[in-house]
Amino acid sequence: MSGERDTNILKKPDPTPHTCGEPTLTRREISVLLLVSEGFTNKQLAQELGISESTAAEHVQNAMRKTQAKTRAGLVLFGVRSGIILVPGSNSTVPKRPPAIIQISRRSPQKESVA
């Protein structure tokens, strides 16, 4: 990651854990899920959150275990399906009280300039 992030992404989770049905993710696991959805590696998660790389990996594994995700992509899919991550224009249903939401903007392809 070059340090640049989409300004449409809000990564601050609600102060309460995600409790819209099972499973329940902690605030930290939600933060990790949001960063994973941006493509962060465990090393980058650790740097961003001020924790060790092994602790970052543990948070990812805990979130994956709770959501029964087999991969990081599966974890992100859980986030989309549960309303933690909103994709504009999608037909995703949103829980009545979304705990932590990020919006992923659909970027239009850059037009190549012909010189």
N, C-alpha and C positions, 0 to 999 in steps of 0.2 A: 504494500500500500504506500502510496506516495504522500500520505497525510491529507490528501484531498478527499472530502466526502460530499456526497450529494446534500445540498442544503435543505432538501425536502424531507430528509430523514430525521425523525425525532427519536433519540435513543434514551430519553429519560423515562424510565418506567414509573408507573403509579406507585406510591408508597406501600400499597398492599400487594401481596402475592397474587398471582393468577389463580382464581378459585372458581372459574366458570366450569363446573363439573370436574371430572377427573382427567388428568392428573393435576396436582397442585405444584406449581413452580414457585420457587422463592424469588425475591427481588433480584438477587445476584444471578440466578439461572435465567431470568428474563433478560437481564442486561447482557449476559453471555449469548443468549439466543439472538438478540438484536445485532450484536457484533458479528456473530457467525453468519448471519444473513447478509452482512456486508462483505463477507469473504475473509474475515480475520483468521489467521492461524493461531495456534495456542500461544506461540511466542508473542504475537501481536496483541492477543487478548491480555496476556500478562503485563505487557508494557502499558496498554491503555488503562487497565484497572489497577495497576500498582500492586500486583500479586506475583507469586512465582509461577513459572511455566507449568510446573506440576500441579499447582492449585488450579490454574486455568483449565488444564486437561481434566482434572477431577470434576470441576463444575460442568464441563461439556458432557462428560460421561454420566454424571448424575441426571442432567436434563434428558439425555438420550435414554437412559434407563427408565425414567419416569414416563416418558412419552412413547416408549417402546420403539424409538427410532433406531434403525440399524446404521444409519449414516448421518453425517452433518446435513446433507440435503434433506433427509427425512425429518430432521429436527426443524429445519426451516419450513418444510411443508406443514408440519404440525402447527408452527406459528401462524401460517397463513390460514389454515383451516380453522384454528381456534380463535382467530380475530386479533391475535397479538400483533400480527403484521398485516396491514391492509395494502392491497394492490389495486390502485384506482382502475375502474373499468371492469373489474372482475365481478363474478357473480357470488363472491364469498358472502356468507351471512356473518353478521357481526353480533357478538353477544350483547345482551341488554346493557351491561356495564363493562365495557372493554377496559381491562386493567392497564395495559400498556400498548400503545399503538405506534407503529412507524408507518410511514407512507413511502412506497417505492415508486418514484416517478418513472414513466416510460420515456426514455430518451429517444428522440428522433435521430436517425443516423446523420452524422456530420456530412455536409455537402463538400465534395472535393472541388477545390478551385482549379480551374484549368488556366495555366499561364501561357 
